[in-house]
Amino acid sequence: MMGPQLEVIIEIPRGSFVKRGSSGYVDFVSPFPCPFNYGSVEGYLGLEGDMLDAVVLGPRLQRGTRVRMRAFGAVGLTDRGLYDDKLICSAYPIKSWQRHLVLAFFSFYAKCKGVLNLLRNHQGPNHCEGWFDAAEAMARAKPFSLKKTCYMPRTSLSRQ
């Protein structure tokens, strides 16, 4: 099934050992390279409160690259007890072997993240929830605006 067309901002290039959050700060250095380009969808928040995650299949893309891709599915991941969707994007429809590779990676990743969370003394279960329709994941995400508004509270100039 064809999913939505999205703009993804690459945060972790394929082959990188450095895992950064959407804020740009280093979260951890991995003992193995990321097999996919990993980023986020601007304008949407995932259920855990960060920008909605997206994986982009294909050749390595530089950090900060913006690509317009179709999401063909999503992987659900629970990290510290918080559910998080990862949209799986590609320029071409995803083949069965690619889907299995993505699921195997996130199953392994959830186990590694569980060990890291134990070392960091973070509570909650970690596991891969499986493959979902991209439209379902988008329906769970919360749209938000990046426009910043300046709020000036009303104050009384008179003293009483």
Sequence and secondary structure as in RCSB ss.txt:
>XXXX:A:sequence
MMGPQLEVIIEIPRGSFVKRGSSGYVDFVSPFPCPFNYGSVEGYLGLEGDMLDAVVLGPRLQRGTRVRMRAFGAV
GLTDRGLYDDKLICSAYPIKSWQRHLVLAFFSFYAKCKGVLNLLRNHQGPNHCEGWFDAAEAMARAKPFSLKKTC
YMPRTSLSRQ
>XXXX:A:secstr
    EEEEEEEE TT  EEE TTS EEEE SS  SSEEEEEEEEE TTSSEEEEEE SS   TT EEEEEEEEEE
EEEETTEEEEEEEEESS   HHHHHHHHHHHHHHHHHHHHHHHHTT  S  EEEEEE HHHHHHHSEE       
       S  
